[in-house]
Amino acid sequence: MTRRGTGIAFIAISAFLISTKYISAAIFGSGVSSWSQDLFDGMLTYVGYTLNIFSVLSLLVGILYIVWGEYEELKLNRSTNK
């Protein structure tokens, strides 16, 4: 797998983790008879910040891999053009 492909995979993992947070909060509150914004915010707090942390880390790693892949491609193109 190329560095760009790895970067895209990490960004996809980041999107999966952030959606998992919201799905977990919705599942946690599935037995509630009435919904409100404050209730859902409380459920998100109950889920915690771990998924946020791992999602941001995965996003940053993905971006770094994409930049690294683009840098290597640029360096390769410059060396072949000389």
Contacts in CASP RR format, 6 or more apart in sequence:
PFRMAT RR
TARGET T0000
AUTHOR 0000-0000-0000
METHOD contacts of the structure
MODEL  1
MTRRGTGIAFIAISAFLISTKYISAAIFGSGVSSWSQDLFDGMLTYVGYT
LNIFSVLSLLVGILYIVWGEYEELKLNRSTNK
1 9 0 8 1.000
2 69 0 8 1.000
3 65 0 8 1.000
3 66 0 8 1.000
3 68 0 8 1.000
3 69 0 8 1.000
3 72 0 8 1.000
4 65 0 8 1.000
4 66 0 8 1.000
4 69 0 8 1.000
4 70 0 8 1.000
5 65 0 8 1.000
6 62 0 8 1.000
6 65 0 8 1.000
7 61 0 8 1.000
7 62 0 8 1.000
7 63 0 8 1.000
7 64 0 8 1.000
7 65 0 8 1.000
7 66 0 8 1.000
8 62 0 8 1.000
8 66 0 8 1.000
9 62 0 8 1.000
10 58 0 8 1.000
10 59 0 8 1.000
10 61 0 8 1.000
10 62 0 8 1.000
10 65 0 8 1.000
11 58 0 8 1.000
11 59 0 8 1.000
11 62 0 8 1.000
11 63 0 8 1.000
11 66 0 8 1.000
13 58 0 8 1.000
14 55 0 8 1.000
14 56 0 8 1.000
14 58 0 8 1.000
14 59 0 8 1.000
14 62 0 8 1.000
15 55 0 8 1.000
17 51 0 8 1.000
17 54 0 8 1.000
17 55 0 8 1.000
17 58 0 8 1.000
18 51 0 8 1.000
18 52 0 8 1.000
18 55 0 8 1.000
20 51 0 8 1.000
21 44 0 8 1.000
21 47 0 8 1.000
21 48 0 8 1.000
21 51 0 8 1.000
21 52 0 8 1.000
21 55 0 8 1.000
22 44 0 8 1.000
24 47 0 8 1.000
24 51 0 8 1.000
25 40 0 8 1.000
25 42 0 8 1.000
25 43 0 8 1.000
25 44 0 8 1.000
25 46 0 8 1.000
25 47 0 8 1.000
26 40 0 8 1.000
26 43 0 8 1.000
28 43 0 8 1.000
28 46 0 8 1.000
28 47 0 8 1.000
29 39 0 8 1.000
29 43 0 8 1.000
32 39 0 8 1.000
END
